[in-house]
Amino acid sequence: MPPIDALSKVFSALADPTRRDIVARLSVADATVNQLAEPYRMSLQAVYKHLRVLEDAGVVSRSAGSQPRPVHLEAEALDLLDGWIERYRRQAEDRYQRLDGVLAAMDDSDDEEHRS
């Protein structure tokens, strides 16, 4: 099995709604694990497991040092997603613009036929 690339790890990590919620909350401010765990009806250990997945994907980090260690959102991982999405968004827009051109040309030819 080939190694999993960074983009796949990020998509996989964000596939879970709890992890997406954690990322959304960390986009506002860093937080401790206890603060992150507050709104969830799950054990602290389960929250740590979610954080481990996000850390392994490079989406969040925790600084070394004394407890409590704040969890920090790593924007570079989101930039990776943004770049991938943007590339395909541009390709789709280019296709739609070409289609608009074809449809406009067809409309122009229909208008000329009706004038004749």
N, C-alpha and C positions, 0 to 999 in steps of 0.2 A: 504494500500500500504506500503511495507516495506521501511525503510529508505534507502536512496541512499548512497552506500559506497564511500569511498574516490576515489578509482580507477575509478568508474563510473563518478564521478564529473569531474575528470581530463579529461577523454576521451570526455565527453560531452562538456567541455569548449574548448577543442582543435578541436572540430568538425567544427568550423567556420574558414574559411581561414583568415579573418582579425585578429582573436585572435592568430592563428598560426603565422602570420606575426609579431604581437606584441611580441610574445614570442621569435621569431628569432632575432628581433632587440634588445630585452632586454638581449639576450645571449651574445651580444657584450658589452653592457654597460647599466647601469641604465639610465633612462630618465624621464623627467617630462611628465605630461599628454599633455601639449602643444607640446612638441617635438614629442611625439608619434602620436599626431593627425595630424601633418604636411602633411604627404603624402596621407592622405585619403580625399576623397570627401564626408565627412559626418560632422555632427555637433559635437562640442566638447562634448555635452551631449551624443551622440551616442557612442563616444569613452569611456566616463565614464561608460556607460552600459556594454561595452565589458570588461572593466577593472574590473567591479564589478563581472562579471561572473568568470573571471580568479582569482580574490581574493577569492570568495566563494569556489572555487575549491582548493585553496591553492597554485596556480601556481605563483602568484605574490603577492607582499605586498607593502604597502606604509607606510613609517614611520610617526609616529605622530609628530606633530610640525607645525612649520610655513610653509607657502606656499613659493615657490613651493615645494611640497613633491615629491622626486624622487620615481619612481616605480622600484621595485627590483624583479628580477626573483628568485623564490624559487626552487633551484635545487632538493630538497627532493621530490617534486611532480613529477619531471621528473624521479627521481630514482625509484619511485613507478611504473611508466610505464615501465621503463627499466627492472626491476625485473620481471614483469608480462610477457613481451615480451620474455625475455631471457629464462624463464622456458619453454614456448611453442616452442621456437626455438630449445632448447636442445632436447625436445621430438621428434620434427620433424627430427632432425639430427639422433637421435637414430633409428627411423623407417627407414630412408634412408640407414643407415649403415647396418641394418638387411637385407633390400632388396638387397643391394649390395652383401652381403654374399650369399643370396639365388641365385641371378643371377650368381655369380661366381661359385657356386657349380653346377648349371645347365650347365654352359659353360664347366666346367671340365668334367662333365659326357658326354656331347655331344662330346668333344674331344676324350674321351676314346672309345666311340662307333664307331667313325670314324676310329680309329686306329685298331680296331678289325676286 
